[in-house]
């Protein structure tokens, strides 16, 4: 019973990984749109895109960490 609850909790925690994938897609699609509109700001926009990617990826890693904590610690 407890093992089944752990698996359900870990699966629920990994739903955030799908959200992070959508967030990363939005960051880079916005970069492509912005560079297409104003090419002179490409270097500055790329820096902002990398920052957005890093923050979104951090959320994904936190979600993965929570899933592993649910599975192996609790």
CHARMM-style PDB file with segment names, atoms N, HN, CA, C and O in Angstrom:
ATOM      1  N   UNK     1       0.830  -1.192   0.000  1.00  0.00      PROA
ATOM      2  CA  UNK     1       0.000   0.000   0.000  1.00  0.00      PROA
ATOM      3  C   UNK     1       0.875   1.257   0.000  1.00  0.00      PROA
ATOM      4  O   UNK     1       0.637   2.187  -0.770  1.00  0.00      PROA
ATOM      5  N   UNK     2       1.880   1.275   0.863  1.00  0.00      PROA
ATOM      6  HN  UNK     2       2.073   0.519   1.488  1.00  0.00      PROA
ATOM      7  CA  UNK     2       2.763   2.437   0.946  1.00  0.00      PROA
ATOM      8  C   UNK     2       3.579   2.595  -0.335  1.00  0.00      PROA
ATOM      9  O   UNK     2       3.804   3.710  -0.805  1.00  0.00      PROA
ATOM     10  N   UNK     3       4.014   1.476  -0.888  1.00  0.00      PROA
ATOM     11  HN  UNK     3       3.831   0.570  -0.506  1.00  0.00      PROA
ATOM     12  CA  UNK     3       4.801   1.532  -2.131  1.00  0.00      PROA
ATOM     13  C   UNK     3       3.971   2.095  -3.283  1.00  0.00      PROA
ATOM     14  O   UNK     3       4.476   2.865  -4.100  1.00  0.00      PROA
ATOM     15  N   UNK     4       2.711   1.712  -3.344  1.00  0.00      PROA
ATOM     16  HN  UNK     4       2.301   1.086  -2.681  1.00  0.00      PROA
ATOM     17  CA  UNK     4       1.829   2.249  -4.386  1.00  0.00      PROA
ATOM     18  C   UNK     4       1.610   3.743  -4.224  1.00  0.00      PROA
ATOM     19  O   UNK     4       1.571   4.479  -5.210  1.00  0.00      PROA
ATOM     20  N   UNK     5       1.468   4.195  -2.979  1.00  0.00      PROA
ATOM     21  HN  UNK     5       1.500   3.597  -2.179  1.00  0.00      PROA
ATOM     22  CA  UNK     5       1.298   5.624  -2.730  1.00  0.00      PROA
ATOM     23  C   UNK     5       2.558   6.405  -3.113  1.00  0.00      PROA
ATOM     24  O   UNK     5       2.473   7.528  -3.611  1.00  0.00      PROA
ATOM     25  N   UNK     6       3.721   5.804  -2.879  1.00  0.00      PROA
ATOM     26  HN  UNK     6       3.791   4.892  -2.475  1.00  0.00      PROA
ATOM     27  CA  UNK     6       4.974   6.442  -3.279  1.00  0.00      PROA
ATOM     28  C   UNK     6       5.039   6.611  -4.792  1.00  0.00      PROA
ATOM     29  O   UNK     6       5.437   7.664  -5.291  1.00  0.00      PROA
ATOM     30  N   UNK     7       4.645   5.571  -5.513  1.00  0.00      PROA
ATOM     31  HN  UNK     7       4.321   4.716  -5.108  1.00  0.00      PROA
ATOM     32  CA  UNK     7       4.687   5.652  -6.975  1.00  0.00      PROA
ATOM     33  C   UNK     7       3.722   6.704  -7.504  1.00  0.00      PROA
ATOM     34  O   UNK     7       4.058   7.443  -8.429  1.00  0.00      PROA
ATOM     35  N   UNK     8       2.537   6.776  -6.932  1.00  0.00      PROA
ATOM     36  HN  UNK     8       2.264   6.175  -6.180  1.00  0.00      PROA
ATOM     37  CA  UNK     8       1.569   7.784  -7.359  1.00  0.00      PROA
ATOM     38  C   UNK     8       2.103   9.189  -7.057  1.00  0.00      PROA
ATOM     39  O   UNK     8       1.970  10.091  -7.884  1.00  0.00      PROA
ATOM     40  N   UNK     9       2.700   9.377  -5.892  1.00  0.00      PROA
ATOM     41  HN  UNK     9       2.809   8.645  -5.220  1.00  0.00      PROA
ATOM     42  CA  UNK     9       3.273  10.674  -5.542  1.00  0.00      PROA
ATOM     43  C   UNK     9       4.422  11.065  -6.456  1.00  0.00      PROA
ATOM     44  O   UNK     9       4.535  12.226  -6.849  1.00  0.00      PROA
ATOM     45  N   UNK    10       5.270  10.111  -6.795  1.00  0.00      PROA
ATOM     46  HN  UNK    10       5.178   9.168  -6.476  1.00  0.00      PROA
ATOM     47  CA  UNK    10       6.395  10.402  -7.687  1.00  0.00      PROA
ATOM     48  C   UNK    10       5.907  10.736  -9.089  1.00  0.00      PROA
ATOM     49  O   UNK    10       6.464  11.615  -9.747  1.00  0.00      PROA
ATOM     50  N   UNK    11       4.881  10.049  -9.546  1.00  0.00      PROA
ATOM     51  HN  UNK    11       4.429   9.335  -9.011  1.00  0.00      PROA
ATOM     52  CA  UNK    11       4.325  10.362 -10.865  1.00  0.00      PROA
ATOM     53  C   UNK    11       3.708  11.748 -10.874  1.00  0.00      PROA
ATOM     54  O   UNK    11       3.841  12.485 -11.850  1.00  0.00      PROA
ATOM     55  N   UNK    12       3.032  12.105  -9.790  1.00  0.00      PROA
ATOM     56  HN  UNK    12       2.923  11.506  -8.997  1.00  0.00      PROA
ATOM     57  CA  UNK    12       2.441  13.445  -9.710  1.00  0.00      PROA
ATOM     58  C   UNK    12       3.529  14.518  -9.669  1.00  0.00      PROA
ATOM     59  O   UNK    12       3.346  15.606 -10.213  1.00  0.00      PROA
ATOM     60  N   UNK    13       4.649  14.220  -9.032  1.00  0.00      PROA
ATOM     61  HN  UNK    13       4.798  13.336  -8.590  1.00  0.00      PROA
ATOM     62  CA  UNK    13       5.737  15.195  -8.955  1.00  0.00      PROA
ATOM     63  C   UNK    13       6.419  15.384 -10.303  1.00  0.00      PROA
ATOM     64  O   UNK    13       6.947  16.462 -10.574  1.00  0.00      PROA
ATOM     65  N   UNK    14       6.419  14.367 -11.149  1.00  0.00      PROA
ATOM     66  HN  UNK    14       5.990  13.491 -10.929  1.00  0.00      PROA
ATOM     67  CA  UNK    14       7.081  14.485 -12.444  1.00  0.00      PROA
ATOM     68  C   UNK    14       6.212  15.166 -13.490  1.00  0.00      PROA
ATOM     69  O   UNK    14       6.674  15.400 -14.607  1.00  0.00      PROA
ATOM     70  N   UNK    15       4.975  15.489 -13.160  1.00  0.00      PROA
ATOM     71  HN  UNK    15       4.600  15.299 -12.253  1.00  0.00      PROA
ATOM     72  CA  UNK    15       4.146  16.255 -14.094  1.00  0.00      PROA
ATOM     73  C   UNK    15       4.772  17.624 -14.334  1.00  0.00      PROA
ATOM     74  O   UNK    15       4.614  18.200 -15.410  1.00  0.00      PROA
ATOM     75  N   UNK    16       5.473  18.141 -13.348  1.00  0.00      PROA
ATOM     76  HN  UNK    16       5.601  17.673 -12.473  1.00  0.00      PROA
ATOM     77  CA  UNK    16       6.139  19.438 -13.500  1.00  0.00      PROA
ATOM     78  C   UNK    16       7.208  19.400 -14.582  1.00  0.00      PROA
ATOM     79  O   UNK    16       7.553  20.446 -15.133  1.00  0.00      PROA
ATOM     80  N   UNK    17       7.736  18.240 -14.899  1.00  0.00      PROA
ATOM     81  HN  UNK    17       7.456  17.390 -14.451  1.00  0.00      PROA
ATOM     82  CA  UNK    17       8.733  18.140 -15.975  1.00  0.00      PROA
ATOM     83  C   UNK    17       8.121  18.490 -17.324  1.00  0.00      PROA
ATOM     84  O   UNK    17       8.780  19.095 -18.169  1.00  0.00      PROA
ATOM     85  N   UNK    18       6.871  18.114 -17.527  1.00  0.00      PROA
ATOM     86  HN  UNK    18       6.336  17.622 -16.840  1.00  0.00      PROA
ATOM     87  CA  UNK    18       6.190  18.483 -18.774  1.00  0.00      PROA
ATOM     88  C   UNK    18       5.996  19.993 -18.837  1.00  0.00      PROA
ATOM     89  O   UNK    18       6.147  20.601 -19.896  1.00  0.00      PROA
ATOM     90  N   UNK    19       5.662  20.593 -17.703  1.00  0.00      PROA
ATOM     91  HN  UNK    19       5.539  20.099 -16.842  1.00  0.00      PROA
ATOM     92  CA  UNK    19       5.521  22.042 -17.666  1.00  0.00      PROA
ATOM     93  C   UNK    19       6.835  22.753 -17.937  1.00  0.00      PROA
ATOM     94  O   UNK    19       6.854  23.801 -18.582  1.00  0.00      PROA
ATOM     95  N   UNK    20       7.918  22.197 -17.456  1.00  0.00      PROA
ATOM     96  HN  UNK    20       7.902  21.345 -16.932  1.00  0.00      PROA
ATOM     97  CA  UNK    20       9.232  22.790 -17.714  1.00  0.00      PROA
ATOM     98  C   UNK    20       9.591  22.690 -19.190  1.00  0.00      PROA
ATOM     99  O   UNK    20      10.198  23.604 -19.749  1.00  0.00      PROA
ATOM    100  N   UNK    21       9.219  21.590 -19.817  1.00  0.00      PROA
ATOM    101  HN  UNK    21       8.726  20.848 -19.364  1.00  0.00      PROA
ATOM    102  CA  UNK    21       9.482  21.442 -21.252  1.00  0.00      PROA
ATOM    103  C   UNK    21       8.710  22.489 -22.053  1.00  0.00      PROA
ATOM    104  O   UNK    21       9.235  23.059 -23.009  1.00  0.00      PROA
ATOM    105  N   UNK    22       7.480  22.735 -21.663  1.00  0.00      PROA
ATOM    106  HN  UNK    22       7.054  22.272 -20.886  1.00  0.00      PROA
ATOM    107  CA  UNK    22       6.685  23.772 -22.329  1.00  0.00      PROA
ATOM    108  C   UNK    22       7.304  25.142 -22.087  1.00  0.00      PROA
ATOM    109  O   UNK    22       7.332  25.978 -22.990  1.00  0.00      PROA
ATOM    110  N   UNK    23       7.799  25.377 -20.874  1.00  0.00      PROA
ATOM    111  HN  UNK    23       7.776  24.698 -20.140  1.00  0.00      PROA
ATOM    112  CA  UNK    23       8.440  26.653 -20.565  1.00  0.00      PROA
ATOM    113  C   UNK    23       9.694  26.887 -21.382  1.00  0.00      PROA
ATOM    114  O   UNK    23       9.923  27.999 -21.857  1.00  0.00      PROA
ATOM    115  N   UNK    24      10.502  25.864 -21.553  1.00  0.00      PROA
ATOM    116  HN  UNK    24      10.316  24.960 -21.167  1.00  0.00      PROA
ATOM    117  CA  UNK    24      11.719  25.984 -22.363  1.00  0.00      PROA
ATOM    118  C   UNK    24      11.357  26.249 -23.814  1.00  0.00      PROA
ATOM    119  O   UNK    24      12.011  27.043 -24.491  1.00  0.00      PROA
ATOM    120  N   UNK    25      10.309  25.578 -24.291  1.00  0.00      PROA
ATOM    121  HN  UNK    25       9.778  24.933 -23.741  1.00  0.00      PROA
ATOM    122  CA  UNK    25       9.850  25.825 -25.669  1.00  0.00      PROA
ATOM    123  C   UNK    25       9.426  27.283 -25.826  1.00  0.00      PROA
ATOM    124  O   UNK    25       9.743  27.915 -26.833  1.00  0.00      PROA
ATOM    125  N   UNK    26       8.716  27.816 -24.843  1.00  0.00      PROA
ATOM    126  HN  UNK    26       8.459  27.302 -24.025  1.00  0.00      PROA
ATOM    127  CA  UNK    26       8.273  29.211 -24.912  1.00  0.00      PROA
ATOM    128  C   UNK    26       9.439  30.185 -24.890  1.00  0.00      PROA
ATOM    129  O   UNK    26       9.417  31.196 -25.592  1.00  0.00      PROA
ATOM    130  N   UNK    27      10.451  29.891 -24.094  1.00  0.00      PROA
ATOM    131  HN  UNK    27      10.469  29.070 -23.524  1.00  0.00      PROA
ATOM    132  CA  UNK    27      11.614  30.779 -24.018  1.00  0.00      PROA
ATOM    133  C   UNK    27      12.300  30.874 -25.379  1.00  0.00      PROA
ATOM    134  O   UNK    27      12.590  31.973 -25.851  1.00  0.00      PROA
ATOM    135  N   UNK    28      12.557  29.741 -26.005  1.00  0.00      PROA
ATOM    136  HN  UNK    28      12.322  28.848 -25.621  1.00  0.00      PROA
ATOM    137  CA  UNK    28      13.300  29.779 -27.262  1.00  0.00      PROA
ATOM    138  C   UNK    28      12.443  30.194 -28.444  1.00  0.00      PROA
ATOM    139  O   UNK    28      12.966  30.771 -29.398  1.00  0.00      PROA
ATOM    140  N   UNK    29      11.138  29.919 -28.414  1.00  0.00      PROA
ATOM    141  HN  UNK    29      10.714  29.450 -27.639  1.00  0.00      PROA
ATOM    142  CA  UNK    29      10.291  30.430 -29.493  1.00  0.00      PROA
ATOM    143  C   UNK    29      10.165  31.943 -29.400  1.00  0.00      PROA
ATOM    144  O   UNK    29      10.096  32.626 -30.422  1.00  0.00      PROA
ATOM    145  N   UNK    30      10.135  32.469 -28.177  1.00  0.00      PROA
ATOM    146  HN  UNK    30      10.192  31.914 -27.347  1.00  0.00      PROA
ATOM    147  CA  UNK    30      10.127  33.930 -28.015  1.00  0.00      PROA
ATOM    148  C   UNK    30      11.449  34.538 -28.475  1.00  0.00      PROA
ATOM    149  O   UNK    30      11.469  35.637 -29.028  1.00  0.00      PROA
ATOM    150  N   UNK    31      12.546  33.831 -28.249  1.00  0.00      PROA
ATOM    151  HN  UNK    31      12.530  32.938 -27.799  1.00  0.00      PROA
ATOM    152  CA  UNK    31      13.843  34.313 -28.731  1.00  0.00      PROA
ATOM    153  C   UNK    31      13.844  34.401 -30.253  1.00  0.00      PROA
ATOM    154  O   UNK    31      14.291  35.399 -30.819  1.00  0.00      PROA
ATOM    155  N   UNK    32      13.349  33.371 -30.911  1.00  0.00      PROA
ATOM    156  HN  UNK    32      12.985  32.560 -30.451  1.00  0.00      PROA
ATOM    157  CA  UNK    32      13.325  33.369 -32.379  1.00  0.00      PROA
ATOM    158  C   UNK    32      12.448  34.500 -32.894  1.00  0.00      PROA
ATOM    159  O   UNK    32      12.825  35.190 -33.841  1.00  0.00      PROA
ATOM    160  N   UNK    33      11.296  34.697 -32.291  1.00  0.00      PROA
ATOM    161  HN  UNK    33      10.990  34.136 -31.522  1.00  0.00      PROA
ATOM    162  CA  UNK    33      10.413  35.793 -32.709  1.00  0.00      PROA
ATOM    163  C   UNK    33      11.080  37.148 -32.502  1.00  0.00      PROA
ATOM    164  O   UNK    33      11.023  38.014 -33.375  1.00  0.00      PROA
ATOM    165  N   UNK    34      11.707  37.327 -31.356  1.00  0.00      PROA
ATOM    166  HN  UNK    34      11.753  36.624 -30.647  1.00  0.00      PROA
ATOM    167  CA  UNK    34      12.316  38.617 -31.039  1.00  0.00      PROA
ATOM    168  C   UNK    34      13.491  38.929 -31.948  1.00  0.00      PROA
ATOM    169  O   UNK    34      13.649  40.070 -32.382  1.00  0.00      PROA
ATOM    170  N   UNK    35      14.304  37.951 -32.239  1.00  0.00      PROA
ATOM    171  HN  UNK    35      14.176  37.024 -31.886  1.00  0.00      PROA
ATOM    172  CA  UNK    35      15.454  38.174 -33.121  1.00  0.00      PROA
ATOM    173  C   UNK    35      14.977  38.437 -34.544  1.00  0.00      PROA
ATOM    174  O   UNK    35      15.590  39.222 -35.268  1.00  0.00      PROA
ATOM    175  N   UNK    36      13.895  37.791 -34.947  1.00  0.00      PROA
ATOM    176  HN  UNK    36      13.397  37.153 -34.359  1.00  0.00      PROA
ATOM    177  CA  UNK    36      13.360  38.042 -36.283  1.00  0.00      PROA
ATOM    178  C   UNK    36      12.833  39.474 -36.397  1.00  0.00      PROA
ATOM    179  O   UNK    36      12.907  40.073 -37.470  1.00  0.00      PROA
ATOM    180  N   UNK    37      12.311  40.020 -35.318  1.00  0.00      PROA
ATOM    181  HN  UNK    37      12.251  39.534 -34.447  1.00  0.00      PROA
ATOM    182  CA  UNK    37      11.792  41.389 -35.347  1.00  0.00      PROA
ATOM    183  C   UNK    37      12.905  42.430 -35.241  1.00  0.00      PROA
ATOM    184  O   UNK    37      12.850  43.467 -35.902  1.00  0.00      PROA
ATOM    185  N   UNK    38      13.913  42.158 -34.416  1.00  0.00      PROA
ATOM    186  HN  UNK    38      13.959  41.316 -33.879  1.00  0.00      PROA
ATOM    187  CA  UNK    38      14.962  43.149 -34.184  1.00  0.00      PROA
ATOM    188  C   UNK    38      16.304  42.433 -34.076  1.00  0.00      PROA
ATOM    189  O   UNK    38      16.689  41.979 -32.999  1.00  0.00      PROA
ATOM    190  N   UNK    39      16.999  42.337 -35.180  1.00  0.00      PROA
ATOM    191  HN  UNK    39      16.686  42.707 -36.055  1.00  0.00      PROA
ATOM    192  CA  UNK    39      18.249  41.573 -35.204  1.00  0.00      PROA
ATOM    193  C   UNK    39      19.390  42.284 -34.482  1.00  0.00      PROA
ATOM    194  O   UNK    39      20.369  41.643 -34.100  1.00  0.00      PROA
ATOM    195  N   UNK    40      19.281  43.580 -34.291  1.00  0.00      PROA
ATOM    196  HN  UNK    40      18.485  44.101 -34.602  1.00  0.00      PROA
ATOM    197  CA  UNK    40      20.383  44.302 -33.632  1.00  0.00      PROA
ATOM    198  C   UNK    40      20.461  43.971 -32.142  1.00  0.00      PROA
ATOM    199  O   UNK    40      21.499  44.202 -31.522  1.00  0.00      PROA
ATOM    200  N   UNK    41      19.407  43.445 -31.565  1.00  0.00      PROA
ATOM    201  HN  UNK    41      18.564  43.258 -32.069  1.00  0.00      PROA
ATOM    202  CA  UNK    41      19.410  43.078 -30.146  1.00  0.00      PROA
ATOM    203  C   UNK    41      19.638  41.582 -29.926  1.00  0.00      PROA
ATOM    204  O   UNK    41      19.382  41.083 -28.830  1.00  0.00      PROA
ATOM    205  N   UNK    42      20.102  40.872 -30.918  1.00  0.00      PROA
ATOM    206  HN  UNK    42      20.309  41.277 -31.808  1.00  0.00      PROA
ATOM    207  CA  UNK    42      20.216  39.416 -30.834  1.00  0.00      PROA
ATOM    208  C   UNK    42      21.109  38.966 -29.683  1.00  0.00      PROA
ATOM    209  O   UNK    42      20.774  38.017 -28.974  1.00  0.00      PROA
ATOM    210  N   UNK    43      22.235  39.634 -29.494  1.00  0.00      PROA
ATOM    211  HN  UNK    43      22.507  40.404 -30.070  1.00  0.00      PROA
ATOM    212  CA  UNK    43      23.170  39.211 -28.441  1.00  0.00      PROA
ATOM    213  C   UNK    43      22.556  39.400 -27.054  1.00  0.00      PROA
ATOM    214  O   UNK    43      22.677  38.521 -26.200  1.00  0.00      PROA
ATOM    215  N   UNK    44      21.902  40.535 -26.823  1.00  0.00      PROA
ATOM    216  HN  UNK    44      21.804  41.249 -27.516  1.00  0.00      PROA
ATOM    217  CA  UNK    44      21.281  40.796 -25.527  1.00  0.00      PROA
ATOM    218  C   UNK    44      20.101  39.846 -25.297  1.00  0.00      PROA
ATOM    219  O   UNK    44      19.914  39.344 -24.189  1.00  0.00      PROA
ATOM    220  N   UNK    45      19.318  39.605 -26.330  1.00  0.00      PROA
ATOM    221  HN  UNK    45      19.470  40.013 -27.230  1.00  0.00      PROA
ATOM    222  CA  UNK    45      18.176  38.708 -26.196  1.00  0.00      PROA
ATOM    223  C   UNK    45      18.613  37.276 -25.925  1.00  0.00      PROA
ATOM    224  O   UNK    45      17.947  36.545 -25.191  1.00  0.00      PROA
ATOM    225  N   UNK    46      19.741  36.874 -26.523  1.00  0.00      PROA
ATOM    226  HN  UNK    46      20.282  37.467 -27.119  1.00  0.00      PROA
ATOM    227  CA  UNK    46      20.242  35.527 -26.274  1.00  0.00      PROA
ATOM    228  C   UNK    46      20.630  35.358 -24.809  1.00  0.00      PROA
ATOM    229  O   UNK    46      20.396  34.302 -24.221  1.00  0.00      PROA
ATOM    230  N   UNK    47      21.216  36.386 -24.224  1.00  0.00      PROA
ATOM    231  HN  UNK    47      21.406  37.243 -24.702  1.00  0.00      PROA
ATOM    232  CA  UNK    47      21.554  36.328 -22.798  1.00  0.00      PROA
ATOM    233  C   UNK    47      20.308  36.168 -21.933  1.00  0.00      PROA
ATOM    234  O   UNK    47      20.307  35.397 -20.973  1.00  0.00      PROA
ATOM    235  N   UNK    48      19.251  36.896 -22.274  1.00  0.00      PROA
ATOM    236  HN  UNK    48      19.252  37.522 -23.054  1.00  0.00      PROA
ATOM    237  CA  UNK    48      17.998  36.756 -21.534  1.00  0.00      PROA
ATOM    238  C   UNK    48      17.390  35.368 -21.734  1.00  0.00      PROA
ATOM    239  O   UNK    48      16.811  34.798 -20.809  1.00  0.00      PROA
ATOM    240  N   UNK    49      17.524  34.835 -22.936  1.00  0.00      PROA
ATOM    241  HN  UNK    49      17.994  35.298 -23.687  1.00  0.00      PROA
ATOM    242  CA  UNK    49      16.977  33.502 -23.207  1.00  0.00      PROA
ATOM    243  C   UNK    49      17.714  32.430 -22.411  1.00  0.00      PROA
ATOM    244  O   UNK    49      17.092  31.500 -21.897  1.00  0.00      PROA
ATOM    245  N   UNK    50      19.015  32.555 -22.307  1.00  0.00      PROA
ATOM    246  HN  UNK    50      19.520  33.311 -22.724  1.00  0.00      PROA
ATOM    247  CA  UNK    50      19.784  31.583 -21.527  1.00  0.00      PROA
ATOM    248  C   UNK    50      19.409  31.673 -20.053  1.00  0.00      PROA
ATOM    249  O   UNK    50      19.322  30.648 -19.377  1.00  0.00      PROA
ATOM    250  N   UNK    51      19.185  32.885 -19.544  1.00  0.00      PROA
ATOM    251  HN  UNK    51      19.256  33.717 -20.094  1.00  0.00      PROA
ATOM    252  CA  UNK    51      18.756  33.051 -18.164  1.00  0.00      PROA
ATOM    253  C   UNK    51      17.382  32.409 -17.957  1.00  0.00      PROA
ATOM    254  O   UNK    51      17.164  31.721 -16.959  1.00  0.00      PROA
ATOM    255  N   UNK    52      16.468  32.629 -18.881  1.00  0.00      PROA
ATOM    256  HN  UNK    52      16.645  33.188 -19.691  1.00  0.00      PROA
ATOM    257  CA  UNK    52      15.145  32.005 -18.790  1.00  0.00      PROA
ATOM    258  C   UNK    52      15.224  30.497 -18.859  1.00  0.00      PROA
ATOM    259  O   UNK    52      14.508  29.800 -18.140  1.00  0.00      PROA
ATOM    260  N   UNK    53      16.095  29.985 -19.722  1.00  0.00      PROA
ATOM    261  HN  UNK    53      16.677  30.551 -20.306  1.00  0.00      PROA
ATOM    262  CA  UNK    53      16.286  28.544 -19.824  1.00  0.00      PROA
ATOM    263  C   UNK    53      16.818  27.973 -18.511  1.00  0.00      PROA
ATOM    264  O   UNK    53      16.352  26.932 -18.046  1.00  0.00      PROA
ATOM    265  N   UNK    54      17.786  28.653 -17.923  1.00  0.00      PROA
ATOM    266  HN  UNK    54      18.164  29.499 -18.300  1.00  0.00      PROA
ATOM    267  CA  UNK    54      18.387  28.156 -16.678  1.00  0.00      PROA
ATOM    268  C   UNK    54      17.374  28.131 -15.543  1.00  0.00      PROA
ATOM    269  O   UNK    54      17.324  27.172 -14.772  1.00  0.00      PROA
ATOM    270  N   UNK    55      16.573  29.171 -15.439  1.00  0.00      PROA
ATOM    271  HN  UNK    55      16.613  29.950 -16.065  1.00  0.00      PROA
ATOM    272  CA  UNK    55      15.569  29.210 -14.372  1.00  0.00      PROA
ATOM    273  C   UNK    55      14.487  28.151 -14.584  1.00  0.00      PROA
ATOM    274  O   UNK    55      14.029  27.526 -13.628  1.00  0.00      PROA
ATOM    275  N   UNK    56      14.085  27.954 -15.824  1.00  0.00      PROA
ATOM    276  HN  UNK    56      14.456  28.462 -16.601  1.00  0.00      PROA
ATOM    277  CA  UNK    56      13.076  26.934 -16.113  1.00  0.00      PROA
ATOM    278  C   UNK    56      13.626  25.536 -15.864  1.00  0.00      PROA
ATOM    279  O   UNK    56      12.923  24.668 -15.348  1.00  0.00      PROA
ATOM    280  N   UNK    57      14.864  25.327 -16.228  1.00  0.00      PROA
ATOM    281  HN  UNK    57      15.435  26.033 -16.648  1.00  0.00      PROA
ATOM    282  CA  UNK    57      15.497  24.025 -16.000  1.00  0.00      PROA
ATOM    283  C   UNK    57      15.681  23.755 -14.510  1.00  0.00      PROA
ATOM    284  O   UNK    57      15.600  22.607 -14.074  1.00  0.00      PROA
ATOM    285  N   UNK    58      15.927  24.799 -13.731  1.00  0.00      PROA
ATOM    286  HN  UNK    58      15.992  25.732 -14.086  1.00  0.00      PROA
ATOM    287  CA  UNK    58      16.054  24.629 -12.288  1.00  0.00      PROA
ATOM    288  C   UNK    58      14.741  24.118 -11.690  1.00  0.00      PROA
ATOM    289  O   UNK    58      14.752  23.268 -10.799  1.00  0.00      PROA
ATOM    290  N   UNK    59      13.627  24.628 -12.173  1.00  0.00      PROA
ATOM    291  HN  UNK    59      13.618  25.318 -12.897  1.00  0.00      PROA
ATOM    292  CA  UNK    59      12.327  24.151 -11.698  1.00  0.00      PROA
ATOM    293  C   UNK    59      12.160  22.670 -12.039  1.00  0.00      PROA
ATOM    294  O   UNK    59      11.646  21.898 -11.229  1.00  0.00      PROA
ATOM    295  N   UNK    60      12.591  22.278 -13.230  1.00  0.00      PROA
ATOM    296  HN  UNK    60      13.008  22.905 -13.888  1.00  0.00      PROA
ATOM    297  CA  UNK    60      12.496  20.870 -13.619  1.00  0.00      PROA
ATOM    298  C   UNK    60      13.371  19.996 -12.723  1.00  0.00      PROA
ATOM    299  O   UNK    60      12.966  18.900 -12.334  1.00  0.00      PROA
ATOM    300  N   UNK    61      14.554  20.473 -12.399  1.00  0.00      PROA
ATOM    301  HN  UNK    61      14.883  21.363 -12.714  1.00  0.00      PROA
ATOM    302  CA  UNK    61      15.434  19.685 -11.535  1.00  0.00      PROA
ATOM    303  C   UNK    61      14.882  19.575 -10.120  1.00  0.00      PROA
ATOM    304  O   UNK    61      15.038  18.540  -9.472  1.00  0.00      PROA
ATOM    305  N   UNK    62      14.234  20.639  -9.635  1.00  0.00      PROA
ATOM    306  HN  UNK    62      14.107  21.480 -10.162  1.00  0.00      PROA
ATOM    307  CA  UNK    62      13.596  20.560  -8.323  1.00  0.00      PROA
ATOM    308  C   UNK    62      12.461  19.545  -8.329  1.00  0.00      PROA
ATOM    309  O   UNK    62      12.291  18.797  -7.366  1.00  0.00      PROA
ATOM    310  N   UNK    63      11.685  19.515  -9.409  1.00  0.00      PROA
ATOM    311  HN  UNK    63      11.823  20.123 -10.191  1.00  0.00      PROA
ATOM    312  CA  UNK    63      10.590  18.546  -9.513  1.00  0.00      PROA
ATOM    313  C   UNK    63      11.136  17.120  -9.546  1.00  0.00      PROA
ATOM    314  O   UNK    63      10.581  16.225  -8.909  1.00  0.00      PROA
ATOM    315  N   UNK    64      12.216  16.911 -10.283  1.00  0.00      PROA
ATOM    316  HN  UNK    64      12.667  17.638 -10.800  1.00  0.00      PROA
ATOM    317  CA  UNK    64      12.829  15.584 -10.345  1.00  0.00      PROA
ATOM    318  C   UNK    64      13.394  15.186  -8.987  1.00  0.00      PROA
ATOM    319  O   UNK    64      13.295  14.026  -8.586  1.00  0.00      PROA
ATOM    320  N   UNK    65      13.986  16.145  -8.280  1.00  0.00      PROA
ATOM    321  HN  UNK    65      14.066  17.087  -8.606  1.00  0.00      PROA
ATOM    322  CA  UNK    65      14.502  15.869  -6.948  1.00  0.00      PROA
ATOM    323  C   UNK    65      13.375  15.467  -5.997  1.00  0.00      PROA
ATOM    324  O   UNK    65      13.536  14.545  -5.196  1.00  0.00      PROA
ATOM    325  N   UNK    66      12.245  16.153  -6.082  1.00  0.00      PROA
ATOM    326  HN  UNK    66      12.114  16.902  -6.732  1.00  0.00      PROA
ATOM    327  CA  UNK    66      11.110  15.808  -5.226  1.00  0.00      PROA
ATOM    328  C   UNK    66      10.602  14.399  -5.535  1.00  0.00      PROA
ATOM    329  O   UNK    66      10.241  13.656  -4.623  1.00  0.00      PROA
ATOM    330  N   UNK    67      10.574  14.032  -6.807  1.00  0.00      PROA
ATOM    331  HN  UNK    67      10.868  14.636  -7.549  1.00  0.00      PROA
ATOM    332  CA  UNK    67      10.138  12.684  -7.167  1.00  0.00      PROA
ATOM    333  C   UNK    67      11.079  11.635  -6.573  1.00  0.00      PROA
ATOM    334  O   UNK    67      10.626  10.617  -6.051  1.00  0.00      PROA
ATOM    335  N   UNK    68      12.386  11.883  -6.654  1.00  0.00      PROA
ATOM    336  HN  UNK    68      12.755  12.710  -7.078  1.00  0.00      PROA
ATOM    337  CA  UNK    68      13.331  10.929  -6.085  1.00  0.00      PROA
ATOM    338  C   UNK    68      13.252  10.888  -4.554  1.00  0.00      PROA
ATOM    339  O   UNK    68      13.405   9.828  -3.946  1.00  0.00      PROA
ATOM    340  N   UNK    69      13.011  12.046  -3.943  1.00  0.00      PROA
ATOM    341  HN  UNK    69      12.886  12.907  -4.437  1.00  0.00      PROA
ATOM    342  CA  UNK    69      12.827  12.048  -2.488  1.00  0.00      PROA
ATOM    343  C   UNK    69      11.597  11.239  -2.077  1.00  0.00      PROA
ATOM    344  O   UNK    69      11.631  10.488  -1.102  1.00  0.00      PROA
ATOM    345  N   UNK    70      10.532  11.400  -2.819  1.00  0.00      PROA
ATOM    346  HN  UNK    70      10.504  12.010  -3.611  1.00  0.00      PROA
ATOM    347  CA  UNK    70       9.317  10.634  -2.502  1.00  0.00      PROA
ATOM    348  C   UNK    70       9.568   9.139  -2.652  1.00  0.00      PROA
ATOM    349  O   UNK    70       9.126   8.344  -1.823  1.00  0.00      PROA
ATOM    350  N   UNK    71      10.275   8.760  -3.708  1.00  0.00      PROA
ATOM    351  HN  UNK    71      10.634   9.406  -4.382  1.00  0.00      PROA
ATOM    352  CA  UNK    71      10.508   7.334  -3.970  1.00  0.00      PROA
ATOM    353  C   UNK    71      11.480   6.692  -2.987  1.00  0.00      PROA
ATOM    354  O   UNK    71      11.226   5.594  -2.491  1.00  0.00      PROA
ATOM    355  N   UNK    72      12.586   7.368  -2.704  1.00  0.00      PROA
ATOM    356  HN  UNK    72      12.792   8.260  -3.106  1.00  0.00      PROA
ATOM    357  CA  UNK    72      13.660   6.681  -2.005  1.00  0.00      PROA
ATOM    358  C   UNK    72      13.893   7.116  -0.565  1.00  0.00      PROA
ATOM    359  O   UNK    72      14.612   6.427   0.160  1.00  0.00      PROA
ATOM    360  N   UNK    73      13.316   8.229  -0.119  1.00  0.00      PROA
ATOM    361  HN  UNK    73      12.732   8.788  -0.708  1.00  0.00      PROA
ATOM    362  CA  UNK    73      13.584   8.689   1.236  1.00  0.00      PROA
ATOM    363  C   UNK    73      12.389   8.460   2.151  1.00  0.00      PROA
ATOM    364  O   UNK    73      12.534   7.923   3.249  1.00  0.00      PROA
ATOM    365  N   UNK    74      11.229   8.861   1.703  1.00  0.00      PROA
ATOM    366  HN  UNK    74      11.111   9.297   0.811  1.00  0.00      PROA
ATOM    367  CA  UNK    74      10.047   8.763   2.576  1.00  0.00      PROA
ATOM    368  C   UNK    74       9.424   7.400   2.541  1.00  0.00      PROA
ATOM    369  OT1 UNK    74       8.425   7.161   3.219  1.00  0.00      PROA
TER     370      UNK     74
END
